[in-house]
Amino acid sequence: MPLPVKLDHCVIHVFDWERSNAFYRDVMGAELVQRPVGWAYRFGDRQLNVHGPGVAPAEVARLPVQPGNSDFCFEWSGPIADAIAHLQRNGVTIERGPLERFGARGAGISVYFRDPDGSLMEFMSYDSRSRETTSPRNLNVLPDTLPIPHDDGGARHLAGLRLPALALHATDGTQVDLSRLSGRTVVYIYPRTGVPGQASPDGWDAIPGARGCTPQSCSFRDHFAELKQLGVAQVFGLSAQDIDEQRETAERLHLPFPVLSDAGLRLARAIDLPTFAVTGMTLLKRMVLVIDDSVVTKVFYPVFPPDKSAEEVIDWLKAG
């Protein structure tokens, strides 16, 4: 016989009431319940009690909860695509997902993100439509079985290189000469972005470093504001695709920066960028260049996983 027990509330700790109240109200959909000191966050008949500035609880765990060390999963009642769109509208970075996970109601599809203090948040959807998001044809999802690329030495000559004068077509209609740009520029280079509903080249997922161009672009899109705050003057994507294909990608992914076309491989040949061939195409291998006043000062190569590419650059910028 089951015991007459159900979960009533958990406790989370926050640093700043105003900041956290806004997040849990607008992003998580909580009802804010004012307490004699501080607030609680209510979700239907469940509640998060909140320790924060001015709160001195009498009873606490042996290791009291601290800001940023909580981990919560919330059920999203619709398809996970709606949860993703909701987070993007609110400027919340998705750290992982969509991924298959197992929750209180069985198998579901989840995305992971963080609250303002760094606690891990999860939206899980049991909606059958969510499984379409993790189908093999979805370009935003990286299979767990992708081969890891290894450093073949193809980019070792690039650090310290001064770029040649060479104009490239950009998706915003301009011509961009990387050698003429002032300040710090970040260029992420990728093989080719796919088109939803169209098959990738035969054997694409078996080529180390090939799969993941859309997640890499999305990572720089989602971290664009932080890169700018860290002193990056310009961000560009770059591939050997023609400008029309790139423009479709930039518009579909809502990229806040231009993508450059090296369709004739002029830049690739001028500075000897590493390439690979597949189904009659010569494509650029994935990497990231940090350029300061026309000189390459940092090279990330190989890049894996591609959906963490922007975070890897940010960690390097912060360490410097």
C-alpha positions as CSV (number, residue, x, y, z in Angstrom):
1,M,0.0,0.0,0.0
2,P,1.5,3.3,-1.0
3,L,2.2,5.9,1.7
4,P,0.0,9.0,1.8
5,V,3.0,11.2,0.8
6,K,3.6,13.6,-2.1
7,L,6.2,16.3,-2.7
8,D,5.1,19.7,-1.4
9,H,8.1,22.0,-1.8
10,C,11.9,22.2,-2.3
11,V,14.3,25.0,-1.4
12,I,16.5,27.1,-3.7
13,H,18.9,29.9,-2.7
14,V,19.4,33.1,-4.7
15,F,21.7,36.1,-4.5
16,D,19.4,38.8,-5.8
17,W,15.6,39.0,-5.3
18,E,14.8,41.3,-8.2
19,R,16.9,39.4,-10.7
20,S,15.7,35.9,-9.6
21,N,12.0,37.0,-9.3
22,A,12.1,38.2,-12.9
23,F,13.6,35.0,-14.1
24,Y,11.3,32.6,-12.3
25,R,8.2,34.7,-13.2
26,D,9.0,35.4,-16.9
27,V,11.0,32.3,-17.9
28,M,9.7,29.6,-15.5
29,G,6.1,30.8,-15.2
30,A,6.1,30.9,-11.4
31,E,3.6,32.7,-9.3
32,L,5.6,35.0,-7.0
33,V,4.4,34.6,-3.4
34,Q,5.6,37.3,-1.0
35,R,6.7,36.1,2.4
36,P,7.4,38.1,5.6
37,V,11.0,38.2,4.3
38,G,11.6,37.4,0.7
39,W,9.6,35.3,-1.7
40,A,8.5,31.8,-2.7
41,Y,7.9,30.6,-6.3
42,R,4.7,28.6,-6.8
43,F,3.9,26.2,-9.6
44,G,0.3,25.1,-9.3
45,D,0.2,23.0,-6.1
46,R,4.0,22.8,-5.8
47,Q,6.4,25.4,-4.5
48,L,10.0,26.5,-4.4
49,N,10.7,28.1,-1.0
50,V,13.6,30.6,-1.5
51,H,16.5,31.4,0.8
52,G,18.0,34.8,-0.1
53,P,19.0,38.2,1.2
54,G,17.5,38.8,4.7
55,V,16.2,35.2,5.1
56,A,17.6,33.3,8.1
57,P,16.0,29.8,8.1
58,A,15.9,27.9,11.3
59,E,16.1,24.5,9.7
60,V,18.6,23.7,7.0
61,A,20.3,20.7,5.4
62,R,23.6,19.4,6.7
63,L,25.1,21.2,3.7
64,P,22.8,24.2,3.3
65,V,21.7,24.9,-0.3
66,Q,23.7,27.7,-1.8
67,P,23.1,29.9,-4.9
68,G,23.9,28.1,-8.0
69,N,24.0,24.5,-6.6
70,S,20.4,23.4,-7.3
71,D,19.2,21.2,-10.1
72,F,15.5,21.2,-11.2
73,C,13.5,19.6,-13.9
74,F,10.2,21.3,-14.9
75,E,7.6,19.6,-17.2
76,W,6.8,21.6,-20.3
77,S,3.3,20.7,-21.4
78,G,3.7,21.3,-25.1
79,P,6.3,20.2,-27.7
80,I,9.9,21.0,-26.8
81,A,10.2,23.2,-29.8
82,D,7.8,25.7,-28.0
83,A,10.0,25.6,-25.0
84,I,13.1,26.3,-27.1
85,A,11.3,29.3,-28.7
86,H,10.2,30.6,-25.3
87,L,13.8,30.5,-24.0
88,Q,15.2,32.2,-27.1
89,R,12.5,35.0,-26.8
90,N,13.7,35.6,-23.2
91,G,17.4,35.6,-24.1
92,V,18.1,32.4,-22.2
93,T,21.0,30.3,-23.5
94,I,20.3,26.6,-24.0
95,E,23.3,24.7,-22.8
96,R,22.3,21.2,-24.0
97,G,19.5,19.7,-25.9
98,P,17.1,18.7,-27.2
99,L,18.0,15.3,-25.8
100,E,16.1,12.2,-24.8
101,R,15.8,11.9,-21.1
102,F,13.7,9.9,-18.5
103,G,11.5,11.7,-16.0
104,A,8.6,11.0,-13.6
105,R,6.3,10.1,-16.5
106,G,8.7,8.1,-18.5
107,A,10.7,9.0,-21.6
108,G,10.8,12.7,-22.7
109,I,12.7,15.3,-24.6
110,S,14.7,17.9,-22.6
111,V,16.6,21.1,-22.9
112,Y,19.0,22.4,-20.2
113,F,19.7,26.0,-19.2
114,R,20.6,27.9,-16.0
115,D,19.0,30.4,-13.7
116,P,20.7,33.7,-12.9
117,D,22.8,32.1,-10.1
118,G,23.9,29.1,-12.2
119,S,21.5,26.5,-10.9
120,L,20.7,23.9,-13.6
121,M,17.2,24.1,-15.1
122,E,15.6,21.5,-17.3
123,F,12.4,21.7,-19.4
124,M,11.2,18.2,-20.2
125,S,8.4,17.5,-22.7
126,Y,6.4,14.3,-22.9
127,D,4.5,15.6,-25.9
128,S,4.8,13.1,-28.8
129,R,5.6,16.0,-31.2
130,S,8.8,16.6,-29.3
131,R,10.4,13.4,-30.8
132,E,10.4,15.1,-34.2
133,T,13.0,17.5,-32.7
134,T,15.5,14.8,-32.1
135,S,15.0,12.9,-35.4
136,P,18.2,12.3,-37.4
137,R,17.1,14.9,-40.0
138,N,17.1,17.7,-37.4
139,L,20.2,19.8,-38.0
140,N,20.3,21.2,-34.4
141,V,20.9,17.8,-32.7
142,L,24.3,16.1,-32.6
143,P,24.3,12.3,-32.3
144,D,26.3,10.9,-29.4
145,T,28.2,8.6,-31.8
146,L,30.0,11.3,-33.8
147,P,33.7,10.5,-34.4
148,I,36.1,12.9,-32.6
149,P,38.5,14.8,-34.9
150,H,42.2,14.8,-34.1
151,D,44.8,17.4,-34.7
152,D,46.4,16.6,-38.0
153,G,48.7,19.6,-37.9
154,G,46.9,21.3,-40.7
155,A,46.5,24.6,-38.8
156,R,49.8,24.9,-37.0
157,H,51.2,27.5,-39.4
158,L,48.3,29.9,-38.9
159,A,49.1,31.5,-35.5
160,G,51.0,34.7,-36.1
161,L,50.1,34.8,-39.8
162,R,49.2,38.2,-41.2
163,L,46.2,37.9,-43.5
164,P,46.4,38.9,-47.1
165,A,44.2,41.6,-48.7
166,L,41.2,39.6,-50.0
167,A,37.6,40.7,-50.2
168,L,34.9,38.1,-49.5
169,H,31.1,38.3,-50.2
170,A,29.1,38.6,-47.0
171,T,25.4,37.6,-46.4
172,D,24.6,41.3,-45.5
173,G,25.5,42.3,-49.1
174,T,28.9,43.8,-48.3
175,Q,32.4,42.8,-49.2
176,V,34.6,42.0,-46.2
177,D,38.4,42.1,-46.2
178,L,39.6,40.5,-42.9
179,S,43.0,42.1,-43.3
180,R,41.5,45.6,-43.1
181,L,39.4,45.2,-39.9
182,S,40.4,47.0,-36.7
183,G,40.3,45.4,-33.3
184,R,39.6,41.8,-32.5
185,T,37.7,39.6,-34.9
186,V,36.5,36.1,-34.4
187,V,35.9,33.9,-37.5
188,Y,34.5,30.4,-37.1
189,I,35.1,28.3,-40.2
190,Y,32.9,25.3,-41.0
191,P,32.4,22.8,-43.8
192,R,28.8,23.4,-44.8
193,T,25.5,23.9,-43.2
194,G,22.7,21.5,-44.2
195,V,19.2,22.4,-45.3
196,P,16.2,21.0,-43.3
197,G,14.6,18.2,-45.2
198,Q,17.6,17.5,-47.5
199,A,19.9,14.6,-47.0
200,S,23.6,15.2,-46.0
201,P,26.3,13.8,-48.3
202,D,26.8,10.1,-48.1
203,G,28.9,9.1,-45.1
204,W,28.8,12.7,-43.7
205,D,28.4,11.6,-40.0
206,A,31.3,9.2,-40.3
207,I,33.7,12.0,-41.3
208,P,35.4,13.3,-38.1
209,G,34.5,17.0,-37.6
210,A,32.0,17.2,-40.5
211,R,28.7,17.2,-38.7
212,G,27.7,20.1,-36.5
213,C,27.8,23.3,-38.6
214,T,24.3,24.4,-37.6
215,P,24.9,23.9,-33.8
216,Q,28.2,25.8,-34.2
217,S,26.5,28.7,-35.8
218,C,23.8,28.7,-33.2
219,S,26.4,28.7,-30.4
220,F,28.0,31.9,-31.8
221,R,24.5,33.3,-32.2
222,D,23.5,32.6,-28.6
223,H,26.8,33.9,-27.2
224,F,27.2,36.9,-29.6
225,A,26.4,39.5,-26.9
226,E,28.9,38.0,-24.5
227,L,31.6,37.9,-27.1
228,K,31.0,41.6,-27.8
229,Q,31.2,42.4,-24.0
230,L,34.5,40.6,-23.9
231,G,36.0,43.0,-26.5
232,V,35.3,41.2,-29.8
233,A,34.6,43.8,-32.4
234,Q,33.4,41.5,-35.2
235,V,32.1,38.0,-35.5
236,F,31.8,36.1,-38.8
237,G,31.0,32.6,-40.0
238,L,32.9,31.4,-43.0
239,S,32.5,28.4,-45.4
240,A,33.1,27.4,-49.0
241,Q,29.4,27.5,-49.7
242,D,28.0,30.0,-52.2
243,I,26.4,33.2,-50.8
244,D,22.8,32.2,-51.6
245,E,23.1,29.0,-49.5
246,Q,24.7,31.0,-46.7
247,R,22.0,33.7,-46.8
248,E,19.3,31.1,-46.4
249,T,21.1,29.7,-43.3
250,A,21.7,33.2,-41.8
251,E,18.1,34.1,-42.2
252,R,16.8,30.7,-41.0
253,L,19.0,30.7,-37.9
254,H,18.5,34.5,-37.2
255,L,22.3,35.1,-37.1
256,P,23.1,38.5,-35.7
257,F,26.4,38.7,-37.8
258,P,27.3,38.1,-41.4
259,V,28.6,34.8,-42.9
260,L,31.4,35.0,-45.5
261,S,31.7,33.0,-48.6
262,D,35.0,31.5,-49.8
263,A,33.2,29.6,-52.6
264,G,36.3,29.9,-54.9
265,L,38.6,28.8,-52.0
266,R,40.7,32.0,-52.6
267,L,41.3,32.6,-48.9
268,A,41.8,28.9,-48.2
269,R,44.5,28.7,-50.8
270,A,46.1,32.0,-49.9
271,I,46.7,30.9,-46.3
272,D,46.6,27.2,-46.8
273,L,43.5,26.3,-44.7
274,P,43.0,22.6,-44.1
275,T,40.3,21.1,-46.3
276,F,38.7,17.8,-47.1
277,A,36.8,16.4,-50.1
278,V,33.4,14.7,-50.2
279,T,31.1,13.9,-53.1
280,G,33.0,16.1,-55.4
281,M,33.1,19.1,-53.0
282,T,36.2,20.6,-51.4
283,L,35.2,21.9,-48.0
284,L,37.0,23.7,-45.2
285,K,37.7,21.8,-42.0
286,R,36.2,23.3,-38.8
287,M,38.2,25.8,-36.8
288,V,38.0,29.2,-35.2
289,L,40.5,32.1,-35.8
290,V,40.9,35.0,-33.5
291,I,42.3,37.9,-35.5
292,D,43.8,41.1,-34.0
293,D,44.4,43.9,-36.5
294,S,44.9,41.5,-39.5
295,V,47.1,39.0,-37.5
296,V,45.9,35.6,-36.4
297,T,46.6,35.5,-32.7
298,K,44.8,32.3,-31.7
299,V,43.7,29.1,-33.6
300,F,41.1,26.6,-32.2
301,Y,41.7,23.4,-34.2
302,P,40.2,20.9,-34.2
303,V,36.9,22.0,-32.8
304,F,34.8,19.4,-30.9
305,P,32.0,19.4,-29.9
306,P,30.9,22.1,-32.4
307,D,27.9,23.2,-30.3
308,K,30.4,24.3,-27.5
309,S,32.7,26.2,-29.9
310,A,31.6,29.7,-28.8
311,E,32.0,28.7,-25.1
312,E,35.6,27.5,-25.8
313,V,36.4,30.9,-27.3
314,I,34.8,32.7,-24.4
315,D,36.8,30.7,-21.9
316,W,40.0,31.7,-23.7
317,L,39.0,35.3,-23.8
318,K,38.3,35.4,-20.1
319,A,41.5,33.6,-19.2
320,G,43.5,36.2,-21.2
